[in-house]
Amino acid sequence: MLYLFLDETYRDLPTGKRFVFGCIATPQFRWNDLFRDAQKLNLPGKSTRINRVNTYLARLDGLGVLTFSDIDSKHLLSDEIDGTRDISKMSRYDNLWSDCFAFAVAVTLSSIFVRDNVFKTVDIYYDPKDLCDSHRKALCLTLKDRLQKIIKKYNRRYNLNLGKSIQIRRIEQVKKPTSGSTLDKFQVGTELAHQLCSKTRNLLKQWPPLSHIEVHNHTDVVNGTMQPFYE
């Protein structure tokens, strides 16, 4: 069983906006044993925060993946409404969010495969997204279908996961913690993904790359799949 935790952030660019997703992948049993240690990463220390996150991910036998997609401002009109067979009406931002989300998960899973970690089931948890219930349900069904197709394509192309099929068991949002409350293991996970997002600039400059954190530019692939909506 693999846990995936996601959060996103946005950065203004001179020509548009950058959609950034942070994804944390970890075996369930290791996360259950070690998730409380993630909160210690915020304490002062001699090493940089991002290096501490990298070391922590190594303990988890996990992986952090940061993806970003640069979208031109002409495609981000606030009143632009898109629709698909499964979702009749959604904002352009929500449509882009879905694409960026799907590809962030897909590249994270493929990277886990490449590292020879084999698994059959994935649970995905993400920071809350402001969608109505009907939209969220339709979106999750669509994402599961799209993710299965993307994963199957990766498996076929690169012979990953020993050819084993993967079940995406659930895609659920995680409630924000209330003030003064103790974070549960899912809230800790999305908070760690948030920390990854907050270090985007540092990670883009990082050399040599970190052992348990990857950065992927998804600008071309996201704009490619969104092209029918841009036209």
C-alpha positions, 0 to 999 in steps of 0.5 A, spaced: 500 500 500 502 506 498 500 513 500 500 519 496 499 526 499 498 532 495 498 540 495 498 545 490 500 553 490 501 558 484 506 563 482 505 569 478 509 570 472 511 575 467 507 572 462 502 568 466 501 563 472 505 557 474 501 551 477 506 548 482 504 541 485 508 537 491 507 530 492 509 525 497 509 518 496 510 513 502 509 506 504 503 506 508 506 502 514 512 506 514 508 512 514 504 510 520 510 509 524 514 515 522 509 520 520 509 524 527 517 525 526 515 530 520 513 535 525 520 536 527 522 538 521 520 545 522 524 545 528 531 549 528 537 545 525 544 546 522 541 543 515 537 546 511 529 545 511 529 541 504 535 537 506 532 535 512 525 533 508 530 529 503 533 525 509 526 524 512 524 521 506 530 517 505 527 514 512 520 513 510 523 509 503 519 515 500 519 520 495 518 527 494 516 530 487 515 537 485 511 538 478 510 545 475 506 548 469 507 555 466 500 557 463 500 563 459 495 569 461 491 568 455 488 561 457 487 564 464 481 568 463 477 568 470 470 567 466 472 561 462 468 555 463 470 548 460 466 542 460 467 535 459 463 528 458 463 527 465 463 534 468 459 539 464 461 545 467 468 547 471 472 553 471 478 554 467 482 554 473 479 547 476 480 544 469 488 546 469 488 543 477 485 537 474 490 536 469 496 538 473 494 533 479 493 527 474 500 528 471 503 530 478 500 523 481 502 519 474 510 522 474 510 520 482 508 513 481 512 512 475 518 514 479 517 510 484 516 504 479 523 506 477 526 505 484 524 498 484 518 499 489 512 494 487 505 495 490 498 494 488 494 499 491 494 507 492 490 511 496 491 519 494 490 525 499 490 532 497 489 539 501 482 541 500 479 544 493 473 548 493 468 544 489 461 542 490 460 535 492 457 533 485 463 536 481 468 533 486 465 526 485 465 527 478 472 529 478 474 523 482 471 518 477 474 522 471 481 522 475 481 515 477 480 513 469 485 518 467 490 516 472 489 509 470 490 510 463 496 514 464 499 509 469 498 503 464 501 507 458 507 508 463 507 501 465 507 499 457 512 504 455 517 502 460 515 495 463 514 498 470 511 495 476 513 488 474 507 488 469 502 488 475 496 492 475 495 498 480 488 499 484 487 507 486 483 505 492 481 512 494 482 520 492 480 524 498 481 531 500 483 532 507 480 537 512 484 543 514 486 542 522 482 547 527 486 552 531 490 548 536 488 541 534 493 535 533 494 533 526 492 526 524 497 522 519 493 525 513 493 532 515 501 531 517 502 528 510 498 534 506 502 539 510 509 536 508 507 536 501 505 544 502 512 544 505 515 541 498 511 547 494 514 552 499 521 550 497 520 551 489 525 556 488 530 552 492 529 546 489 529 549 482 536 551 483 538 545 487 544 542 484 546 536 485 539 534 485 537 531 492 536 523 492 529 523 495 526 529 491 525 530 484 523 536 480 519 535 473 517 541 468 510 539 466 509 545 462 508 542 455 504 536 457 499 540 461 498 545 455 498 539 450 492 536 453 489 543 455 489 545 447 482 543 445 480 547 451 484 553 449 482 553 442 
